[in-house]
């Protein structure tokens, strides 16, 4: 039949979920304070018994100074973010200008020249600014999501690819006769809300913390080299899911095969730190985290016809799909069209819809209502499923690939075609028509365009949204 089922490692998926949670969380710094001198009769801390301490004003960093009443020892308390945003930060005066450069596509080298800073300062300020953003999200948005329940959510999800230069580490010589990939395609998975254009998550399928030493330890502990891919802890790294181990007398692997694997791994170890993650695992992890964060009974998900996204949505929302609480729409269009041809399709589509409205005495209605009525009549004969009969005589619906043209085309992409992967047999034609008319990927595309045009520390443009032009130059060779 040509059918197959691809299995994934739940263990590796759990580690990817943990990775995304970890890199997007901020843990407050908790210093180990010494409140007393040696031999002091009191052993209370300021936090447990503040009455045993004097307050002695504020330090220059806005840190609270306290003094033990028994031994007289002074201690500076670490200020929180509301008390001081500049604690342990040098050159804090450049932050407003630094942030403006960052979101206005100023290259790394130019920012360093203008602000008079080095590359290490640039990256330290970048990480500090990122942590501040994470703190803001945890304080103002994560807590609000926990309190809110939405009647329905329109989730747009898509992926963007950019390329990292595969640069040798400092001090690593070029080995004669060895060739490594010059560019490393890197996927970013993005999910947004269609109505508000709020970005739920944007995750990069790249783990900059993993190293081959950890892979070697995991392989020695769990014997991953003798397990199938779906049982390996590091299956998400695909090509480097285990560390090559010298074959024993009972192994089927030859010594020559072992040397070839080790040679390839050692070559990769000479280049940039970290490893790419199979973006299917990143997409699945993102879907699970969004499902856990957002409380709603009705999900409407829109993506392009990408097997990675379809697999991730089915994996994370299997229960919701079975219960009919999630409907998955596929949005496709002809990517070979030029802009002129796409705009002409847009004009022709609008003209056809207006003429149809006049012929059916609907010219007074809005474009949205006309499109709904047009689709409602078409859906009377156009189905996204077919009915089959089980051996016990019960009927059940099976998805049938049967795209329908969206009545409202787009000026930059022309006609769009919508398919529905989930069971629509229980939806009325009018309800389904309204869902299809609302289906668009404008919110996720707007965010991706924002990255390409503004929020970018790349020296050259990213891959364009239409795929017309590509650039493989990454400014800083710093995957993190």
FIVOKE-151137 format. One record per residue (C-alpha): residue number from 1; x, y, z. Coordinates in steps of 0.05 Angstrom, whole numbers. Example, Ala and Ser with C-alpha at 12.3 -4.5 7.8 and 13.67 -1.06 7.14 Angstrom:
<sites>
+-----+--------+--------+--------+
: num :      u :      v :      w :
+-----+--------+--------+--------+
:   1 :    246 :    -90 :    156 :
:   2 :    273 :    -21 :    143 :
+-----+--------+--------+--------+
</sites>
This chain:
<sites>
+-----+--------+--------+--------+
: num :      u :      v :      w :
+-----+--------+--------+--------+
:   1 :      0 :      0 :      0 :
:   2 :     61 :     46 :      6 :
:   3 :     40 :     65 :     78 :
:   4 :     88 :     69 :    137 :
:   5 :     89 :     95 :    207 :
:   6 :    148 :    135 :    233 :
:   7 :    162 :    127 :    306 :
:   8 :    192 :    179 :    353 :
:   9 :    226 :    173 :    420 :
:  10 :    182 :    196 :    477 :
:  11 :    244 :    200 :    520 :
:  12 :    278 :    247 :    472 :
:  13 :    214 :    287 :    464 :
:  14 :    211 :    296 :    540 :
:  15 :    283 :    322 :    540 :
:  16 :    265 :    372 :    485 :
:  17 :    205 :    397 :    525 :
:  18 :    251 :    404 :    585 :
:  19 :    302 :    442 :    543 :
:  20 :    251 :    492 :    517 :
:  21 :    225 :    504 :    587 :
:  22 :    295 :    512 :    615 :
:  23 :    321 :    562 :    564 :
:  24 :    258 :    604 :    571 :
:  25 :    258 :    607 :    647 :
:  26 :    295 :    654 :    693 :
:  27 :    317 :    629 :    761 :
:  28 :    329 :    685 :    813 :
:  29 :    399 :    690 :    839 :
:  30 :    402 :    670 :    912 :
:  31 :    469 :    689 :    944 :
:  32 :    496 :    652 :   1005 :
:  33 :    498 :    709 :   1056 :
:  34 :    543 :    712 :   1117 :
:  35 :    506 :    756 :   1166 :
:  36 :    552 :    746 :   1226 :
:  37 :    625 :    747 :   1245 :
:  38 :    659 :    685 :   1272 :
:  39 :    639 :    675 :   1344 :
:  40 :    576 :    717 :   1341 :
:  41 :    524 :    694 :   1391 :
:  42 :    467 :    704 :   1342 :
:  43 :    455 :    657 :   1284 :
:  44 :    391 :    688 :   1257 :
:  45 :    386 :    712 :   1185 :
:  46 :    356 :    778 :   1165 :
:  47 :    300 :    742 :   1127 :
:  48 :    280 :    699 :   1187 :
:  49 :    287 :    751 :   1242 :
:  50 :    297 :    822 :   1216 :
:  51 :    289 :    852 :   1286 :
:  52 :    360 :    827 :   1304 :
:  53 :    389 :    873 :   1250 :
:  54 :    395 :    948 :   1239 :
:  55 :    379 :    978 :   1171 :
:  56 :    437 :   1022 :   1149 :
:  57 :    411 :   1054 :   1086 :
:  58 :    425 :   1036 :   1014 :
:  59 :    489 :   1022 :    977 :
:  60 :    507 :   1056 :    911 :
:  61 :    476 :    997 :    875 :
:  62 :    411 :   1009 :    913 :
:  63 :    424 :    946 :    954 :
:  64 :    396 :    947 :   1025 :
:  65 :    451 :    948 :   1078 :
:  66 :    437 :    912 :   1144 :
:  67 :    480 :    906 :   1208 :
:  68 :    478 :    851 :   1260 :
:  69 :    460 :    880 :   1329 :
:  70 :    506 :    830 :   1363 :
:  71 :    571 :    829 :   1324 :
:  72 :    562 :    892 :   1281 :
:  73 :    576 :    858 :   1214 :
:  74 :    550 :    896 :   1153 :
:  75 :    516 :    857 :   1097 :
:  76 :    491 :    882 :   1030 :
:  77 :    428 :    847 :   1005 :
:  78 :    420 :    832 :    932 :
:  79 :    369 :    881 :    903 :
:  80 :    311 :    854 :    862 :
:  81 :    294 :    878 :    792 :
:  82 :    245 :    931 :    817 :
:  83 :    299 :    961 :    862 :
:  84 :    356 :    961 :    812 :
:  85 :    360 :    945 :    738 :
:  86 :    435 :    959 :    734 :
:  87 :    462 :    913 :    789 :
:  88 :    528 :    881 :    768 :
:  89 :    521 :    913 :    699 :
:  90 :    577 :    954 :    669 :
:  91 :    565 :   1002 :    611 :
:  92 :    491 :   1002 :    628 :
:  93 :    484 :   1070 :    594 :
:  94 :    487 :   1037 :    525 :
:  95 :    426 :    993 :    535 :
:  96 :    374 :   1039 :    504 :
:  97 :    417 :   1050 :    442 :
:  98 :    435 :    976 :    441 :
:  99 :    362 :    956 :    440 :
: 100 :    347 :   1005 :    384 :
: 101 :    405 :    977 :    342 :
: 102 :    381 :    906 :    355 :
: 103 :    310 :    918 :    329 :
: 104 :    332 :    962 :    271 :
: 105 :    376 :    911 :    236 :
: 106 :    443 :    943 :    253 :
: 107 :    499 :    891 :    243 :
: 108 :    539 :    867 :    302 :
: 109 :    604 :    899 :    278 :
: 110 :    570 :    966 :    266 :
: 111 :    537 :    966 :    335 :
: 112 :    605 :    951 :    367 :
: 113 :    637 :   1010 :    330 :
: 114 :    581 :   1059 :    346 :
: 115 :    576 :   1041 :    420 :
: 116 :    650 :   1029 :    430 :
: 117 :    642 :    959 :    457 :
: 118 :    673 :    891 :    441 :
: 119 :    639 :    828 :    415 :
: 120 :    638 :    796 :    484 :
: 121 :    603 :    857 :    513 :
: 122 :    553 :    855 :    456 :
: 123 :    533 :    783 :    470 :
: 124 :    531 :    793 :    545 :
: 125 :    485 :    852 :    537 :
: 126 :    443 :    812 :    488 :
: 127 :    434 :    756 :    538 :
: 128 :    419 :    805 :    594 :
: 129 :    366 :    839 :    552 :
: 130 :    336 :    771 :    534 :
: 131 :    333 :    752 :    608 :
: 132 :    296 :    817 :    623 :
: 133 :    245 :    799 :    569 :
: 134 :    236 :    730 :    600 :
: 135 :    226 :    761 :    668 :
: 136 :    173 :    808 :    640 :
: 137 :    136 :    749 :    608 :
: 138 :    137 :    708 :    672 :
: 139 :    114 :    767 :    713 :
: 140 :     60 :    797 :    668 :
: 141 :     37 :    744 :    618 :
: 142 :     49 :    673 :    643 :
: 143 :     10 :    687 :    707 :
: 144 :    -47 :    718 :    667 :
: 145 :    -52 :    657 :    621 :
: 146 :    -60 :    613 :    682 :
: 147 :   -121 :    653 :    703 :
: 148 :   -155 :    660 :    635 :
: 149 :   -199 :    612 :    595 :
: 150 :   -213 :    627 :    522 :
: 151 :   -276 :    606 :    485 :
: 152 :   -234 :    586 :    424 :
: 153 :   -164 :    595 :    398 :
: 154 :   -142 :    603 :    326 :
: 155 :    -71 :    577 :    325 :
: 156 :    -25 :    593 :    266 :
: 157 :     39 :    553 :    262 :
: 158 :     95 :    555 :    211 :
: 159 :    170 :    546 :    205 :
: 160 :    226 :    591 :    181 :
: 161 :    294 :    567 :    158 :
: 162 :    359 :    605 :    162 :
: 163 :    431 :    582 :    154 :
: 164 :    488 :    582 :    203 :
: 165 :    558 :    584 :    176 :
: 166 :    594 :    520 :    197 :
: 167 :    657 :    553 :    224 :
: 168 :    716 :    517 :    255 :
: 169 :    729 :    531 :    328 :
: 170 :    788 :    575 :    346 :
: 171 :    853 :    536 :    343 :
: 172 :    824 :    478 :    301 :
: 173 :    866 :    469 :    238 :
: 174 :    838 :    452 :    170 :
: 175 :    849 :    378 :    160 :
: 176 :    870 :    359 :     91 :
: 177 :    822 :    314 :     54 :
: 178 :    763 :    328 :    100 :
: 179 :    701 :    366 :     79 :
: 180 :    645 :    389 :    125 :
: 181 :    580 :    423 :    110 :
: 182 :    590 :    497 :     95 :
: 183 :    520 :    517 :    117 :
: 184 :    475 :    488 :    171 :
: 185 :    401 :    497 :    156 :
: 186 :    367 :    516 :    221 :
: 187 :    292 :    514 :    232 :
: 188 :    252 :    561 :    275 :
: 189 :    182 :    539 :    295 :
: 190 :    132 :    595 :    307 :
: 191 :     60 :    593 :    333 :
: 192 :     15 :    654 :    338 :
: 193 :    -57 :    673 :    352 :
: 194 :    -94 :    689 :    288 :
: 195 :   -140 :    742 :    318 :
: 196 :    -93 :    783 :    362 :
: 197 :    -27 :    763 :    328 :
: 198 :      1 :    747 :    396 :
: 199 :     62 :    702 :    390 :
: 200 :     55 :    642 :    436 :
: 201 :    124 :    613 :    422 :
: 202 :    182 :    617 :    374 :
: 203 :    232 :    561 :    384 :
: 204 :    297 :    547 :    348 :
: 205 :    313 :    474 :    333 :
: 206 :    385 :    480 :    357 :
: 207 :    414 :    458 :    423 :
: 208 :    476 :    499 :    439 :
: 209 :    488 :    465 :    506 :
: 210 :    498 :    393 :    483 :
: 211 :    569 :    368 :    471 :
: 212 :    599 :    302 :    450 :
: 213 :    623 :    288 :    521 :
: 214 :    550 :    285 :    544 :
: 215 :    534 :    240 :    485 :
: 216 :    590 :    193 :    503 :
: 217 :    567 :    189 :    576 :
: 218 :    495 :    175 :    555 :
: 219 :    517 :    122 :    506 :
: 220 :    560 :     87 :    558 :
: 221 :    502 :     90 :    609 :
: 222 :    443 :     72 :    565 :
: 223 :    477 :     33 :    509 :
: 224 :    442 :     77 :    457 :
: 225 :    485 :     50 :    401 :
: 226 :    450 :    -17 :    409 :
: 227 :    379 :     11 :    413 :
: 228 :    331 :     28 :    356 :
: 229 :    322 :    103 :    343 :
: 230 :    254 :    108 :    378 :
: 231 :    285 :     84 :    444 :
: 232 :    346 :    130 :    446 :
: 233 :    350 :    187 :    495 :
: 234 :    384 :    231 :    443 :
: 235 :    343 :    210 :    382 :
: 236 :    325 :    283 :    370 :
: 237 :    397 :    296 :    346 :
: 238 :    385 :    245 :    290 :
: 239 :    454 :    242 :    258 :
: 240 :    490 :    244 :    326 :
: 241 :    439 :    206 :    369 :
: 242 :    495 :    164 :    400 :
: 243 :    571 :    165 :    409 :
: 244 :    607 :    112 :    368 :
: 245 :    634 :     56 :    412 :
: 246 :    688 :      8 :    392 :
: 247 :    654 :    -57 :    371 :
: 248 :    660 :   -118 :    416 :
: 249 :    670 :   -189 :    388 :
: 250 :    594 :   -200 :    389 :
: 251 :    576 :   -135 :    352 :
: 252 :    553 :   -135 :    280 :
: 253 :    589 :    -70 :    266 :
: 254 :    657 :    -76 :    233 :
: 255 :    719 :    -40 :    257 :
: 256 :    721 :      0 :    192 :
: 257 :    649 :     24 :    201 :
: 258 :    667 :     46 :    272 :
: 259 :    727 :     86 :    247 :
: 260 :    684 :    121 :    194 :
: 261 :    632 :    141 :    246 :
: 262 :    685 :    165 :    295 :
: 263 :    720 :    205 :    240 :
: 264 :    655 :    240 :    221 :
: 265 :    639 :    257 :    293 :
: 266 :    709 :    283 :    307 :
: 267 :    704 :    327 :    245 :
: 268 :    638 :    357 :    269 :
: 269 :    669 :    369 :    338 :
: 270 :    719 :    417 :    307 :
: 271 :    664 :    464 :    285 :
: 272 :    612 :    508 :    321 :
: 273 :    586 :    484 :    388 :
: 274 :    519 :    451 :    396 :
: 275 :    478 :    405 :    351 :
: 276 :    416 :    414 :    309 :
: 277 :    352 :    383 :    335 :
: 278 :    305 :    346 :    289 :
: 279 :    253 :    401 :    282 :
: 280 :    196 :    350 :    288 :
: 281 :    215 :    342 :    362 :
: 282 :    218 :    418 :    370 :
: 283 :    150 :    426 :    338 :
: 284 :    120 :    371 :    381 :
: 285 :    150 :    402 :    444 :
: 286 :    122 :    470 :    425 :
: 287 :     52 :    443 :    414 :
: 288 :     53 :    407 :    482 :
: 289 :     75 :    471 :    517 :
: 290 :     23 :    514 :    483 :
: 291 :    -31 :    463 :    499 :
: 292 :     -9 :    466 :    572 :
: 293 :     -6 :    542 :    573 :
: 294 :    -72 :    560 :    539 :
: 295 :   -139 :    539 :    568 :
: 296 :   -193 :    531 :    516 :
: 297 :   -245 :    479 :    494 :
: 298 :   -242 :    495 :    420 :
: 299 :   -178 :    494 :    378 :
: 300 :   -174 :    518 :    306 :
: 301 :   -104 :    504 :    278 :
: 302 :    -78 :    528 :    212 :
: 303 :    -12 :    508 :    180 :
: 304 :     17 :    495 :    112 :
: 305 :     22 :    426 :     81 :
: 306 :     83 :    406 :    121 :
: 307 :     90 :    335 :    147 :
: 308 :    129 :    359 :    208 :
: 309 :     74 :    406 :    231 :
: 310 :     19 :    356 :    216 :
: 311 :     54 :    302 :    256 :
: 312 :     67 :    350 :    315 :
: 313 :     -5 :    373 :    318 :
: 314 :    -32 :    301 :    315 :
: 315 :     16 :    279 :    369 :
: 316 :      1 :    336 :    418 :
: 317 :    -74 :    343 :    406 :
: 318 :    -94 :    270 :    394 :
: 319 :   -148 :    272 :    447 :
: 320 :   -177 :    338 :    424 :
: 321 :   -179 :    313 :    352 :
: 322 :   -216 :    249 :    373 :
: 323 :   -266 :    290 :    413 :
: 324 :   -279 :    338 :    355 :
: 325 :   -252 :    398 :    395 :
: 326 :   -196 :    412 :    346 :
: 327 :   -200 :    425 :    271 :
: 328 :   -137 :    428 :    230 :
: 329 :   -137 :    469 :    166 :
: 330 :    -83 :    465 :    113 :
: 331 :    -69 :    529 :     74 :
: 332 :    -32 :    522 :      8 :
: 333 :    -19 :    566 :    -53 :
: 334 :     21 :    564 :   -117 :
: 335 :     92 :    585 :    -99 :
: 336 :    114 :    587 :   -171 :
: 337 :     70 :    648 :   -187 :
: 338 :    105 :    713 :   -198 :
: 339 :     81 :    774 :   -160 :
: 340 :     47 :    801 :   -222 :
: 341 :     10 :    736 :   -235 :
: 342 :    -10 :    730 :   -162 :
: 343 :    -38 :    801 :   -162 :
: 344 :    -76 :    786 :   -225 :
: 345 :   -108 :    725 :   -192 :
: 346 :   -126 :    770 :   -134 :
: 347 :   -161 :    819 :   -180 :
: 348 :   -197 :    764 :   -219 :
: 349 :   -220 :    730 :   -154 :
: 350 :   -250 :    795 :   -126 :
: 351 :   -284 :    810 :   -192 :
: 352 :   -314 :    740 :   -195 :
: 353 :   -340 :    744 :   -123 :
: 354 :   -372 :    812 :   -136 :
: 355 :   -406 :    786 :   -199 :
: 356 :   -430 :    724 :   -163 :
: 357 :   -459 :    767 :   -107 :
: 358 :   -497 :    810 :   -158 :
: 359 :   -524 :    749 :   -194 :
: 360 :   -549 :    721 :   -127 :
: 361 :   -577 :    787 :   -101 :
: 362 :   -524 :    793 :    -46 :
: 363 :   -490 :    856 :    -69 :
: 364 :   -511 :    893 :     -5 :
: 365 :   -475 :    842 :     39 :
: 366 :   -403 :    850 :     62 :
: 367 :   -347 :    812 :     27 :
: 368 :   -341 :    766 :     87 :
: 369 :   -415 :    747 :     86 :
: 370 :   -414 :    738 :     10 :
: 371 :   -354 :    691 :     16 :
: 372 :   -390 :    651 :     71 :
: 373 :   -453 :    644 :     29 :
: 374 :   -412 :    624 :    -32 :
: 375 :   -374 :    570 :      6 :
: 376 :   -438 :    547 :     41 :
: 377 :   -469 :    530 :    -27 :
: 378 :   -405 :    497 :    -52 :
: 379 :   -398 :    454 :     10 :
: 380 :   -466 :    423 :     -4 :
: 381 :   -430 :    379 :    -55 :
: 382 :   -357 :    389 :    -35 :
: 383 :   -335 :    343 :     23 :
: 384 :   -268 :    335 :     58 :
: 385 :   -284 :    263 :     79 :
: 386 :   -315 :    200 :     54 :
: 387 :   -359 :    152 :     93 :
: 388 :   -339 :     80 :    101 :
: 389 :   -372 :     21 :    135 :
: 390 :   -337 :    -20 :    188 :
: 391 :   -344 :    -96 :    191 :
: 392 :   -395 :    -89 :    246 :
: 393 :   -439 :    -45 :    202 :
: 394 :   -424 :     23 :    234 :
: 395 :   -407 :     84 :    191 :
: 396 :   -344 :    124 :    201 :
: 397 :   -312 :    183 :    165 :
: 398 :   -244 :    181 :    132 :
: 399 :   -206 :    242 :    108 :
: 400 :   -206 :    252 :     33 :
: 401 :   -155 :    299 :      2 :
: 402 :   -203 :    349 :    -32 :
: 403 :   -179 :    420 :    -27 :
: 404 :   -226 :    478 :    -39 :
: 405 :   -207 :    545 :    -67 :
: 406 :   -214 :    602 :    -17 :
: 407 :   -262 :    654 :    -46 :
: 408 :   -217 :    712 :    -24 :
: 409 :   -148 :    711 :    -56 :
: 410 :    -86 :    748 :    -31 :
: 411 :    -52 :    804 :    -68 :
: 412 :     18 :    777 :    -57 :
: 413 :      4 :    702 :    -65 :
: 414 :    -57 :    696 :   -109 :
: 415 :   -109 :    641 :    -98 :
: 416 :   -107 :    599 :    -36 :
: 417 :   -131 :    528 :    -26 :
: 418 :   -158 :    500 :     40 :
: 419 :   -160 :    428 :     62 :
: 420 :   -188 :    402 :    128 :
: 421 :   -152 :    342 :    159 :
: 422 :   -200 :    331 :    217 :
: 423 :   -270 :    302 :    217 :
: 424 :   -320 :    354 :    192 :
: 425 :   -379 :    307 :    184 :
: 426 :   -414 :    336 :    246 :
: 427 :   -406 :    409 :    225 :
: 428 :   -461 :    445 :    187 :
: 429 :   -443 :    474 :    119 :
: 430 :   -450 :    545 :    145 :
: 431 :   -406 :    533 :    206 :
: 432 :   -352 :    501 :    163 :
: 433 :   -357 :    557 :    112 :
: 434 :   -345 :    609 :    166 :
: 435 :   -285 :    571 :    192 :
: 436 :   -255 :    566 :    122 :
: 437 :   -265 :    640 :    107 :
: 438 :   -230 :    657 :    173 :
: 439 :   -171 :    611 :    158 :
: 440 :   -110 :    652 :    140 :
: 441 :    -37 :    653 :    161 :
: 442 :    -28 :    729 :    164 :
: 443 :     -9 :    730 :    237 :
: 444 :     49 :    682 :    234 :
: 445 :     73 :    713 :    168 :
: 446 :     72 :    782 :    200 :
: 447 :    118 :    757 :    256 :
: 448 :    165 :    723 :    207 :
: 449 :    169 :    787 :    166 :
: 450 :    184 :    825 :    230 :
: 451 :    243 :    780 :    242 :
: 452 :    268 :    787 :    171 :
: 453 :    261 :    862 :    169 :
: 454 :    275 :    886 :    239 :
: 455 :    293 :    839 :    295 :
: 456 :    355 :    809 :    264 :
: 457 :    429 :    808 :    281 :
: 458 :    447 :    779 :    213 :
: 459 :    494 :    815 :    167 :
: 460 :    453 :    795 :    106 :
: 461 :    379 :    783 :     94 :
: 462 :    347 :    717 :    114 :
: 463 :    313 :    671 :     65 :
: 464 :    255 :    712 :     38 :
: 465 :    184 :    690 :     51 :
: 466 :    173 :    672 :    -22 :
: 467 :    240 :    637 :    -28 :
: 468 :    263 :    684 :    -84 :
: 469 :    330 :    701 :    -53 :
: 470 :    375 :    666 :     -3 :
: 471 :    434 :    687 :     39 :
: 472 :    479 :    641 :     78 :
: 473 :    521 :    693 :    115 :
: 474 :    513 :    693 :    190 :
: 475 :    546 :    751 :    224 :
: 476 :    573 :    724 :    289 :
: 477 :    580 :    649 :    282 :
: 478 :    549 :    645 :    350 :
: 479 :    492 :    595 :    350 :
: 480 :    469 :    613 :    420 :
+-----+--------+--------+--------+
</sites>
